[in-house]
């Protein structure tokens, strides 16, 4: 397994202005976060640059506007894969 620098989980409730950070970690704990997500069929997307940017922000805060486009494309891919199931 490769060394995970950062793992971030996001939530985007229907009425929210933007997704927000629900958890974050680095190193071995980040690797465990990813394992738990996969065990529970939660989509995992690897994007080291985005994860590093989001890791600079606090849990519970909305993602920065500069990341909206990248995150939107990830949510679109996840949504499409869920519709195909």
N, CA, C and O atoms as a GROMACS GRO file, in nm:
protein
  340
    1UNK      N    1   0.084  -0.117   0.000
    1UNK     CA    2   0.000   0.000   0.000
    1UNK      C    3   0.089   0.124   0.000
    1UNK      O    4   0.191   0.129   0.069
    2UNK      N    5   0.050   0.224  -0.077
    2UNK     CA    6   0.130   0.345  -0.084
    2UNK      C    7   0.106   0.431   0.038
    2UNK      O    8   0.004   0.417   0.105
    3UNK      N    9   0.198   0.520   0.066
    3UNK     CA   10   0.186   0.609   0.181
    3UNK      C   11   0.087   0.721   0.148
    3UNK      O   12   0.111   0.801   0.058
    4UNK      N   13  -0.023   0.726   0.220
    4UNK     CA   14  -0.125   0.827   0.200
    4UNK      C   15  -0.084   0.953   0.277
    4UNK      O   16  -0.061   0.948   0.398
    5UNK      N   17  -0.076   1.066   0.207
    5UNK     CA   18  -0.039   1.191   0.272
    5UNK      C   19  -0.156   1.250   0.349
    5UNK      O   20  -0.140   1.297   0.462
    6UNK      N   21  -0.276   1.247   0.288
    6UNK     CA   22  -0.392   1.307   0.353
    6UNK      C   23  -0.519   1.240   0.304
    6UNK      O   24  -0.527   1.196   0.189
    7UNK      N   25  -0.617   1.233   0.391
    7UNK     CA   26  -0.750   1.184   0.354
    7UNK      C   27  -0.851   1.283   0.411
    7UNK      O   28  -0.841   1.325   0.526
    8UNK      N   29  -0.947   1.318   0.328
    8UNK     CA   30  -1.049   1.415   0.365
    8UNK      C   31  -1.185   1.354   0.332
    8UNK      O   32  -1.202   1.295   0.225
    9UNK      N   33  -1.281   1.368   0.422
    9UNK     CA   34  -1.418   1.326   0.388
    9UNK      C   35  -1.505   1.452   0.381
    9UNK      O   36  -1.489   1.547   0.457
   10UNK      N   37  -1.596   1.448   0.285
   10UNK     CA   38  -1.684   1.562   0.260
   10UNK      C   39  -1.829   1.520   0.267
   10UNK      O   40  -1.862   1.403   0.246
   11UNK      N   41  -1.915   1.615   0.296
   11UNK     CA   42  -2.059   1.594   0.293
   11UNK      C   43  -2.120   1.714   0.222
   11UNK      O   44  -2.076   1.827   0.239
   12UNK      N   45  -2.223   1.687   0.142
   12UNK     CA   46  -2.289   1.794   0.068
   12UNK      C   47  -2.440   1.780   0.083
   12UNK      O   48  -2.505   1.726  -0.006
   13UNK      N   49  -2.494   1.828   0.193
   13UNK     CA   50  -2.640   1.820   0.212
   13UNK      C   51  -2.713   1.900   0.106
   13UNK      O   52  -2.659   1.998   0.053
   14UNK      N   53  -2.835   1.860   0.075
   14UNK     CA   54  -2.913   1.924  -0.030
   14UNK      C   55  -2.924   2.075  -0.014
   14UNK      O   56  -2.914   2.148  -0.112
   15UNK      N   57  -2.945   2.123   0.107
   15UNK     CA   58  -2.969   2.265   0.128
   15UNK      C   59  -2.842   2.346   0.155
   15UNK      O   60  -2.851   2.466   0.183
   16UNK      N   61  -2.727   2.285   0.147
   16UNK     CA   62  -2.602   2.354   0.177
   16UNK      C   63  -2.554   2.435   0.056
   16UNK      O   64  -2.579   2.400  -0.059
   17UNK      N   65  -2.484   2.544   0.086
   17UNK     CA   66  -2.426   2.626  -0.020
   17UNK      C   67  -2.307   2.556  -0.087
   17UNK      O   68  -2.282   2.575  -0.206
   18UNK      N   69  -2.235   2.477  -0.010
   18UNK     CA   70  -2.116   2.407  -0.061
   18UNK      C   71  -2.090   2.286   0.027
   18UNK      O   72  -2.138   2.279   0.141
   19UNK      N   73  -2.015   2.190  -0.024
   19UNK     CA   74  -1.976   2.076   0.060
   19UNK      C   75  -1.893   2.124   0.180
   19UNK      O   76  -1.830   2.230   0.175
   20UNK      N   77  -1.894   2.045   0.285
   20UNK     CA   78  -1.811   2.080   0.399
   20UNK      C   79  -1.727   1.959   0.442
   20UNK      O   80  -1.760   1.845   0.412
   21UNK      N   81  -1.621   1.989   0.512
   21UNK     CA   82  -1.526   1.887   0.556
   21UNK      C   83  -1.581   1.821   0.682
   21UNK      O   84  -1.611   1.887   0.781
   22UNK      N   85  -1.595   1.688   0.676
   22UNK     CA   86  -1.648   1.615   0.792
   22UNK      C   87  -1.539   1.545   0.872
   22UNK      O   88  -1.557   1.518   0.990
   23UNK      N   89  -1.427   1.515   0.807
   23UNK     CA   90  -1.312   1.458   0.880
   23UNK      C   91  -1.189   1.472   0.793
   23UNK      O   92  -1.197   1.490   0.672
   24UNK      N   93  -1.074   1.464   0.858
   24UNK     CA   94  -0.948   1.471   0.784
   24UNK      C   95  -0.839   1.407   0.869
   24UNK      O   96  -0.845   1.406   0.992
   25UNK      N   97  -0.740   1.354   0.800
   25UNK     CA   98  -0.628   1.294   0.870
   25UNK      C   99  -0.512   1.278   0.774
   25UNK      O  100  -0.523   1.309   0.655
   26UNK      N  101  -0.400   1.229   0.827
   26UNK     CA  102  -0.284   1.204   0.743
   26UNK      C  103  -0.215   1.075   0.790
   26UNK      O  104  -0.244   1.023   0.898
   27UNK      N  105  -0.126   1.026   0.707
   27UNK     CA  106  -0.047   0.908   0.743
   27UNK      C  107  -0.130   0.783   0.763
   27UNK      O  108  -0.223   0.755   0.687
   28UNK      N  109  -0.096   0.708   0.867
   28UNK     CA  110  -0.161   0.579   0.893
   28UNK      C  111  -0.310   0.595   0.922
   28UNK      O  112  -0.390   0.509   0.885
   29UNK      N  113  -0.347   0.702   0.987
   29UNK     CA  114  -0.489   0.722   1.017
   29UNK      C  115  -0.565   0.752   0.888
   29UNK      O  116  -0.679   0.707   0.872
   30UNK      N  117  -0.504   0.826   0.796
   30UNK     CA  118  -0.567   0.851   0.666
   30UNK      C  119  -0.587   0.720   0.592
   30UNK      O  120  -0.691   0.698   0.530
   31UNK      N  121  -0.487   0.633   0.597
   31UNK     CA  122  -0.499   0.503   0.532
   31UNK      C  123  -0.614   0.424   0.592
   31UNK      O  124  -0.688   0.357   0.519
   32UNK      N  125  -0.631   0.431   0.723
   32UNK     CA  126  -0.741   0.360   0.789
   32UNK      C  127  -0.876   0.421   0.751
   32UNK      O  128  -0.974   0.348   0.732
   33UNK      N  129  -0.882   0.554   0.738
   33UNK     CA  130  -1.006   0.619   0.692
   33UNK      C  131  -1.047   0.564   0.557
   33UNK      O  132  -1.165   0.535   0.535
   34UNK      N  133  -0.951   0.548   0.468
   34UNK     CA  134  -0.980   0.498   0.333
   34UNK      C  135  -1.027   0.353   0.340
   34UNK      O  136  -1.121   0.316   0.271
   35UNK      N  137  -0.961   0.271   0.422
   35UNK     CA  138  -1.004   0.132   0.438
   35UNK      C  139  -1.148   0.125   0.488
   35UNK      O  140  -1.228   0.047   0.436
   36UNK      N  141  -1.182   0.204   0.588
   36UNK     CA  142  -1.318   0.204   0.643
   36UNK      C  143  -1.418   0.248   0.537
   36UNK      O  144  -1.526   0.190   0.526
   37UNK      N  145  -1.384   0.350   0.461
   37UNK     CA  146  -1.474   0.396   0.355
   37UNK      C  147  -1.500   0.284   0.255
   37UNK      O  148  -1.614   0.258   0.219
   38UNK      N  149  -1.395   0.218   0.212
   38UNK     CA  150  -1.410   0.110   0.114
   38UNK      C  151  -1.491  -0.006   0.172
   38UNK      O  152  -1.574  -0.064   0.102
   39UNK      N  153  -1.468  -0.040   0.299
   39UNK     CA  154  -1.544  -0.147   0.364
   39UNK      C  155  -1.693  -0.116   0.370
   39UNK      O  156  -1.776  -0.207   0.375
   40UNK      N  157  -1.726   0.013   0.369
   40UNK     CA  158  -1.866   0.056   0.381
   40UNK      C  159  -1.922   0.110   0.250
   40UNK      O  160  -2.022   0.182   0.250
   41UNK      N  161  -1.857   0.075   0.138
   41UNK     CA  162  -1.900   0.117   0.004
   41UNK      C  163  -1.916   0.267  -0.010
   41UNK      O  164  -2.003   0.314  -0.083
   42UNK      N  165  -1.832   0.342   0.058
   42UNK     CA  166  -1.828   0.487   0.042
   42UNK      C  167  -1.725   0.517  -0.067
   42UNK      O  168  -1.611   0.470  -0.059
   43UNK      N  169  -1.763   0.593  -0.168
   43UNK     CA  170  -1.670   0.620  -0.279
   43UNK      C  171  -1.541   0.687  -0.230
   43UNK      O  172  -1.544   0.776  -0.144
   44UNK      N  173  -1.431   0.643  -0.287
   44UNK     CA  174  -1.299   0.699  -0.256
   44UNK      C  175  -1.239   0.748  -0.387
   44UNK      O  176  -1.230   0.672  -0.484
   45UNK      N  177  -1.197   0.873  -0.389
   45UNK     CA  178  -1.134   0.932  -0.507
   45UNK      C  179  -0.996   0.981  -0.466
   45UNK      O  180  -0.983   1.052  -0.365
   46UNK      N  181  -0.895   0.944  -0.542
   46UNK     CA  182  -0.759   0.989  -0.511
   46UNK      C  183  -0.727   1.116  -0.587
   46UNK      O  184  -0.732   1.120  -0.710
   47UNK      N  185  -0.695   1.220  -0.513
   47UNK     CA  186  -0.652   1.346  -0.570
   47UNK      C  187  -0.564   1.412  -0.464
   47UNK      O  188  -0.612   1.486  -0.378
   48UNK      N  189  -0.434   1.384  -0.473
   48UNK     CA  190  -0.341   1.429  -0.370
   48UNK      C  191  -0.337   1.581  -0.355
   48UNK      O  192  -0.332   1.632  -0.243
   49UNK      N  193  -0.341   1.653  -0.465
   49UNK     CA  194  -0.335   1.798  -0.458
   49UNK      C  195  -0.458   1.853  -0.387
   49UNK      O  196  -0.446   1.937  -0.297
   50UNK      N  197  -0.576   1.807  -0.427
   50UNK     CA  198  -0.698   1.854  -0.364
   50UNK      C  199  -0.701   1.816  -0.216
   50UNK      O  200  -0.738   1.898  -0.132
   51UNK      N  201  -0.661   1.695  -0.184
   51UNK     CA  202  -0.658   1.652  -0.043
   51UNK      C  203  -0.565   1.740   0.039
   51UNK      O  204  -0.597   1.777   0.152
   52UNK      N  205  -0.450   1.775  -0.016
   52UNK     CA  206  -0.356   1.859   0.056
   52UNK      C  207  -0.411   2.000   0.077
   52UNK      O  208  -0.392   2.059   0.183
   53UNK      N  209  -0.481   2.054  -0.023
   53UNK     CA  210  -0.542   2.187  -0.010
   53UNK      C  211  -0.652   2.182   0.096
   53UNK      O  212  -0.657   2.268   0.184
   54UNK      N  213  -0.740   2.083   0.087
   54UNK     CA  214  -0.851   2.074   0.182
   54UNK      C  215  -0.803   2.046   0.324
   54UNK      O  216  -0.868   2.086   0.421
   55UNK      N  217  -0.690   1.979   0.338
   55UNK     CA  218  -0.640   1.947   0.472
   55UNK      C  219  -0.596   2.072   0.549
   55UNK      O  220  -0.576   2.066   0.670
   56UNK      N  221  -0.581   2.183   0.480
   56UNK     CA  222  -0.544   2.309   0.545
   56UNK      C  223  -0.662   2.375   0.615
   56UNK      O  224  -0.644   2.471   0.690
   57UNK      N  225  -0.783   2.324   0.591
   57UNK     CA  226  -0.905   2.384   0.645
   57UNK      C  227  -0.962   2.299   0.758
   57UNK      O  228  -0.935   2.179   0.767
   58UNK      N  229  -1.039   2.362   0.844
   58UNK     CA  230  -1.091   2.298   0.964
   58UNK      C  231  -1.211   2.208   0.934
   58UNK      O  232  -1.288   2.234   0.841
   59UNK      N  233  -1.225   2.102   1.012
   59UNK     CA  234  -1.342   2.016   1.006
   59UNK      C  235  -1.465   2.102   1.038
   59UNK      O  236  -1.464   2.184   1.130
   60UNK      N  237  -1.571   2.081   0.960
   60UNK     CA  238  -1.694   2.155   0.980
   60UNK      C  239  -1.706   2.279   0.893
   60UNK      O  240  -1.813   2.340   0.887
   61UNK      N  241  -1.598   2.318   0.826
   61UNK     CA  242  -1.604   2.435   0.740
   61UNK      C  243  -1.633   2.394   0.596
   61UNK      O  244  -1.600   2.284   0.552
   62UNK      N  245  -1.698   2.486   0.523
   62UNK     CA  246  -1.722   2.462   0.381
   62UNK      C  247  -1.589   2.462   0.307
   62UNK      O  248  -1.494   2.528   0.348
   63UNK      N  249  -1.585   2.387   0.200
   63UNK     CA  250  -1.462   2.384   0.120
   63UNK      C  251  -1.441   2.523   0.059
   63UNK      O  252  -1.539   2.594   0.035
   64UNK      N  253  -1.318   2.562   0.034
   64UNK     CA  254  -1.292   2.694  -0.024
   64UNK      C  255  -1.344   2.702  -0.168
   64UNK      O  256  -1.345   2.604  -0.241
   65UNK      N  257  -1.386   2.821  -0.206
   65UNK     CA  258  -1.442   2.843  -0.339
   65UNK      C  259  -1.344   2.802  -0.449
   65UNK      O  260  -1.386   2.759  -0.556
   66UNK      N  261  -1.216   2.814  -0.423
   66UNK     CA  262  -1.115   2.777  -0.523
   66UNK      C  263  -1.116   2.628  -0.556
   66UNK      O  264  -1.060   2.587  -0.657
   67UNK      N  265  -1.181   2.546  -0.471
   67UNK     CA  266  -1.185   2.402  -0.494
   67UNK      C  267  -1.320   2.354  -0.546
   67UNK      O  268  -1.337   2.236  -0.575
   68UNK      N  269  -1.417   2.445  -0.560
   68UNK     CA  270  -1.552   2.405  -0.599
   68UNK      C  271  -1.555   2.327  -0.730
   68UNK      O  272  -1.623   2.225  -0.739
   69UNK      N  273  -1.483   2.374  -0.830
   69UNK     CA  274  -1.488   2.306  -0.960
   69UNK      C  275  -1.432   2.164  -0.952
   69UNK      O  276  -1.492   2.071  -1.005
   70UNK      N  277  -1.320   2.148  -0.885
   70UNK     CA  278  -1.260   2.016  -0.872
   70UNK      C  279  -1.351   1.922  -0.793
   70UNK      O  280  -1.368   1.806  -0.831
   71UNK      N  281  -1.408   1.970  -0.684
   71UNK     CA  282  -1.496   1.888  -0.602
   71UNK      C  283  -1.625   1.856  -0.677
   71UNK      O  284  -1.676   1.744  -0.668
   72UNK      N  285  -1.677   1.953  -0.751
   72UNK     CA  286  -1.799   1.929  -0.829
   72UNK      C  287  -1.777   1.818  -0.931
   72UNK      O  288  -1.866   1.735  -0.952
   73UNK      N  289  -1.662   1.816  -0.994
   73UNK     CA  290  -1.635   1.711  -1.093
   73UNK      C  291  -1.627   1.574  -1.025
   73UNK      O  292  -1.668   1.474  -1.083
   74UNK      N  293  -1.575   1.570  -0.904
   74UNK     CA  294  -1.568   1.444  -0.830
   74UNK      C  295  -1.708   1.397  -0.792
   74UNK      O  296  -1.741   1.280  -0.810
   75UNK      N  297  -1.791   1.488  -0.740
   75UNK     CA  298  -1.928   1.451  -0.706
   75UNK      C  299  -2.006   1.406  -0.829
   75UNK      O  300  -2.090   1.317  -0.820
   76UNK      N  301  -1.978   1.467  -0.944
   76UNK     CA  302  -2.046   1.427  -1.068
   76UNK      C  303  -2.009   1.284  -1.106
   76UNK      O  304  -2.096   1.206  -1.144
   77UNK      N  305  -1.882   1.250  -1.098
   77UNK     CA  306  -1.837   1.115  -1.130
   77UNK      C  307  -1.898   1.014  -1.033
   77UNK      O  308  -1.942   0.907  -1.074
   78UNK      N  309  -1.900   1.047  -0.905
   78UNK     CA  310  -1.959   0.958  -0.806
   78UNK      C  311  -2.107   0.940  -0.832
   78UNK      O  312  -2.158   0.828  -0.826
   79UNK      N  313  -2.177   1.048  -0.862
   79UNK     CA  314  -2.320   1.040  -0.891
   79UNK      C  315  -2.348   0.954  -1.011
   79UNK      O  316  -2.442   0.874  -1.009
   80UNK      N  317  -2.269   0.968  -1.115
   80UNK     CA  318  -2.286   0.888  -1.236
   80UNK      C  319  -2.262   0.740  -1.207
   80UNK      O  320  -2.338   0.655  -1.255
   81UNK      N  321  -2.160   0.708  -1.130
   81UNK     CA  322  -2.132   0.568  -1.100
   81UNK      C  323  -2.241   0.508  -1.013
   81UNK      O  324  -2.271   0.389  -1.025
   82UNK      N  325  -2.302   0.587  -0.926
   82UNK     CA  326  -2.411   0.536  -0.842
   82UNK      C  327  -2.537   0.512  -0.925
   82UNK      O  328  -2.611   0.418  -0.898
   83UNK      N  329  -2.560   0.596  -1.025
   83UNK     CA  330  -2.677   0.576  -1.112
   83UNK      C  331  -2.662   0.450  -1.198
   83UNK      O  332  -2.761   0.389  -1.235
   84UNK      N  333  -2.538   0.413  -1.228
   84UNK     CA  334  -2.512   0.295  -1.311
   84UNK      C  335  -2.528   0.165  -1.234
   84UNK      O  336  -2.537   0.058  -1.295
   85UNK      N  337  -2.532   0.172  -1.103
   85UNK     CA  338  -2.544   0.050  -1.020
   85UNK      C  339  -2.678  -0.014  -1.034
   85UNK      O  340  -2.704  -0.116  -0.971
   0.00000   0.00000   0.00000
